[in-house]
Amino acid sequence: MIELRLGDWRDVLGDVTECDAVVTDPPYSRFTHEGNATLPDQYGRANLGYAALSPRNVREIVDSWVPRCNGWFVAMTDDALSWIWRRCLDRAGMYAFASVSLIQHRPRLVGDGPGSCTIHINTARPREKRFCSWGSLPGWYKDNPVKFKGVNGTKPLRFMRALIRDYTKPGDLIVDPFAGSGTTLIAARQEGRSCIGAELDPETYKKALARIEKPYTPELF
């Protein structure tokens, strides 16, 4: 089952009372958003088109989904919010790990200092014995950035498939409250999982829905 819903996750995912994992790539901190917006035109960066997350937003997401999540909680972010995610997940009763890196071969932000090539992946799991035999997981991922027309921040499908294989089991139900271009849903389907996602922006939702409904071909992703 793959389902993408239009609207704020707080409204359209209220009936999802239980899931096996949360895997999501929500907006990052105001530092990333403000930095992106002020880059000179030659860097080719446009306004992201959606609001940044605040620490309060992070806490709201965690407090809402941890009670409904039976397994791993995986959230991508920047360095400024990474420790906030970890602290909120820990306070919610999960075992929160140090962030895992997605290293992309093109800087996420460039300017008058070192270019940032790292996406921080915050992971946490229930403090239960059954997860002690899950096995060792990668401490980092590498992939090339992709561009999906009109949707900023789209992650590579190959990376998302690897993330879902590592943190979920076949048949699991995954929830993505910030579905964006729909990569999590597509990756879940290809790895034999179910996924329910929400996307707030109507135009992004239309593009993601059309993408999800297309037959898979590598050049689309």
C-alpha positions as CSV (number, residue, x, y, z in Angstrom):
1,M,0.0,0.0,0.0
2,I,1.4,3.3,-1.1
3,E,-0.7,6.4,-0.3
4,L,0.2,10.1,-0.6
5,R,-2.2,12.6,1.1
6,L,-2.5,16.3,0.5
7,G,-2.4,18.5,3.6
8,D,-0.6,19.2,6.9
9,W,0.5,15.9,8.5
10,R,-1.3,16.9,11.7
11,D,-4.6,17.0,9.8
12,V,-4.3,14.2,7.2
13,L,-2.4,11.6,9.1
14,G,-4.4,11.7,12.3
15,D,-6.0,8.4,11.6
16,V,-2.7,6.6,11.4
17,T,-2.5,5.3,14.9
18,E,0.3,2.9,14.5
19,C,3.3,2.3,12.1
20,D,6.5,0.3,12.0
21,A,8.8,3.2,11.2
22,V,8.9,6.9,10.5
23,V,11.3,7.9,7.7
24,T,11.2,11.5,6.7
25,D,13.2,14.4,5.2
26,P,11.5,17.5,6.7
27,P,12.6,21.1,6.3
28,Y,15.9,22.1,7.9
29,S,16.8,24.9,10.3
30,R,16.5,28.6,9.6
31,F,20.3,28.8,9.2
32,T,20.1,26.6,6.1
33,H,17.0,28.4,4.7
34,E,18.5,31.9,5.3
35,G,21.9,30.8,3.9
36,N,20.3,29.3,0.8
37,A,18.2,32.5,0.2
38,T,21.2,34.8,0.4
39,L,23.6,33.0,-1.9
40,P,24.6,34.9,-5.0
41,D,22.7,34.0,-8.2
42,Q,25.8,32.3,-9.8
43,Y,25.4,29.4,-7.3
44,G,22.0,28.6,-8.9
45,R,20.1,28.4,-5.6
46,A,16.4,29.4,-5.5
47,N,14.2,30.1,-2.5
48,L,13.3,26.7,-1.0
49,G,9.6,27.6,-1.1
50,Y,8.7,26.2,2.4
51,A,9.3,27.3,6.0
52,A,12.2,26.1,8.1
53,L,11.6,23.9,11.2
54,S,12.1,25.4,14.7
55,P,13.1,23.4,17.8
56,R,9.5,23.6,18.8
57,N,8.4,22.0,15.5
58,V,10.9,19.2,16.0
59,R,9.5,18.5,19.5
60,E,5.9,18.5,18.2
61,I,6.8,16.0,15.4
62,V,8.6,13.7,17.9
63,D,6.0,13.9,20.6
64,S,3.2,13.1,18.0
65,W,4.9,10.1,16.2
66,V,7.0,8.3,18.9
67,P,3.9,6.9,20.6
68,R,2.6,5.7,17.3
69,C,5.9,4.2,16.0
70,N,6.8,0.6,16.9
71,G,10.3,0.8,15.3
72,W,12.9,3.1,14.0
73,F,12.5,6.9,13.8
74,V,14.7,8.3,11.0
75,A,14.8,12.0,10.3
76,M,17.2,14.0,8.0
77,T,18.3,17.4,9.0
78,D,21.2,19.9,9.1
79,D,23.9,20.3,11.8
80,A,22.0,23.1,13.6
81,L,18.9,20.9,14.3
82,S,20.6,17.5,14.6
83,W,21.2,17.8,18.4
84,I,17.6,19.0,18.8
85,W,16.3,15.9,17.1
86,R,18.5,13.7,19.3
87,R,17.5,15.4,22.5
88,C,13.8,15.3,21.7
89,L,13.9,11.6,20.7
90,D,15.8,10.8,23.9
91,R,13.3,12.7,26.0
92,A,10.5,10.8,24.3
93,G,11.9,7.6,25.6
94,M,13.7,6.3,22.5
95,Y,17.4,5.3,22.3
96,A,18.8,8.1,20.1
97,F,22.1,7.5,18.3
98,A,24.7,10.0,17.1
99,S,23.7,11.3,13.6
100,V,24.7,9.3,10.5
101,S,26.0,11.2,7.5
102,L,24.8,11.3,3.9
103,I,27.8,12.7,2.0
104,Q,26.9,14.0,-1.4
105,H,29.4,14.9,-4.1
106,R,28.1,18.4,-4.5
107,P,28.1,20.9,-1.6
108,R,24.7,21.5,-0.1
109,L,25.7,25.1,0.7
110,V,28.7,27.0,-0.8
111,G,29.9,30.5,-0.4
112,D,32.9,32.2,1.3
113,G,33.8,29.2,3.5
114,P,33.9,25.4,3.5
115,G,31.2,23.8,1.4
116,S,28.8,21.6,3.3
117,C,28.3,18.2,1.7
118,T,26.7,16.5,4.7
119,I,23.1,15.7,5.5
120,H,22.6,14.6,9.1
121,I,20.4,11.5,9.6
122,N,19.1,11.3,13.1
123,T,18.1,7.7,14.1
124,A,16.4,6.4,17.2
125,R,14.7,3.1,18.2
126,P,12.6,1.9,21.1
127,R,14.5,0.7,24.2
128,E,13.5,-2.9,23.7
129,K,15.5,-6.1,23.7
130,R,14.3,-7.1,20.3
131,F,16.3,-4.3,18.7
132,C,19.6,-5.5,20.2
133,S,19.8,-8.2,17.5
134,W,19.0,-5.8,14.6
135,G,22.7,-5.8,13.6
136,S,25.3,-3.2,12.9
137,L,24.2,-0.4,10.5
138,P,26.2,2.0,8.2
139,G,27.7,5.0,9.9
140,W,27.5,7.0,6.6
141,Y,26.1,6.9,3.1
142,K,27.4,8.4,-0.1
143,D,25.4,9.3,-3.2
144,N,25.2,11.9,-5.9
145,P,22.6,14.7,-5.5
146,V,19.6,14.7,-7.8
147,K,17.3,17.4,-9.2
148,F,13.6,16.7,-9.5
149,K,12.0,19.5,-11.3
150,G,10.3,22.0,-9.1
151,V,11.0,20.1,-5.8
152,N,14.0,21.2,-3.8
153,G,15.8,18.8,-1.6
154,T,14.8,15.5,-3.4
155,K,17.0,12.7,-2.2
156,P,18.5,10.0,-4.5
157,L,16.2,7.0,-4.8
158,R,19.2,4.6,-4.4
159,F,20.0,6.2,-1.1
160,M,16.4,6.1,0.1
161,R,16.1,2.4,-0.8
162,A,19.2,1.6,1.2
163,L,17.9,3.6,4.2
164,I,14.6,1.7,4.1
165,R,16.4,-1.7,3.8
166,D,18.6,-0.8,6.8
167,Y,15.9,0.5,9.2
168,T,12.7,-1.5,8.2
169,K,11.7,-5.0,7.4
170,P,9.7,-6.3,4.4
171,G,6.0,-5.7,4.9
172,D,6.5,-2.8,7.4
173,L,4.3,0.3,7.3
174,I,6.4,3.4,7.0
175,V,5.1,7.0,7.6
176,D,6.6,10.1,6.0
177,P,4.9,13.3,7.3
178,F,7.0,15.4,4.9
179,A,6.8,13.4,1.7
180,G,8.0,16.1,-0.8
181,S,8.6,14.6,-4.2
182,G,7.5,11.2,-2.9
183,T,10.9,9.4,-2.9
184,T,10.3,7.7,0.4
185,L,7.0,6.2,-1.0
186,I,8.7,5.0,-4.2
187,A,11.6,3.5,-2.3
188,A,9.2,1.7,0.1
189,R,7.3,0.2,-2.7
190,Q,10.4,-1.1,-4.5
191,E,11.6,-2.6,-1.2
192,G,8.4,-4.4,-0.4
193,R,7.1,-2.0,2.3
194,S,3.9,0.0,2.6
195,C,4.1,3.8,3.1
196,I,1.7,6.6,3.9
197,G,2.9,10.1,3.3
198,A,1.7,13.7,3.6
199,E,2.6,16.7,1.5
200,L,1.4,20.2,2.4
201,D,2.0,22.1,-0.9
202,P,-0.6,21.4,-3.6
203,E,1.8,21.8,-6.5
204,T,4.5,19.6,-5.0
205,Y,1.8,17.0,-4.2
206,K,0.6,16.9,-7.8
207,K,4.2,16.5,-9.0
208,A,4.9,13.8,-6.5
209,L,1.7,11.9,-7.2
210,A,2.4,11.9,-10.9
211,R,5.9,10.6,-10.2
212,I,4.6,7.9,-7.9
213,E,2.2,6.7,-10.6
214,K,4.8,6.5,-13.3
215,P,6.5,3.1,-14.1
216,Y,10.0,3.0,-12.7
217,T,12.8,4.1,-15.0
218,P,16.3,5.1,-13.7
219,E,16.4,8.4,-15.4
220,L,13.4,9.7,-13.5
221,F,15.2,9.5,-10.3
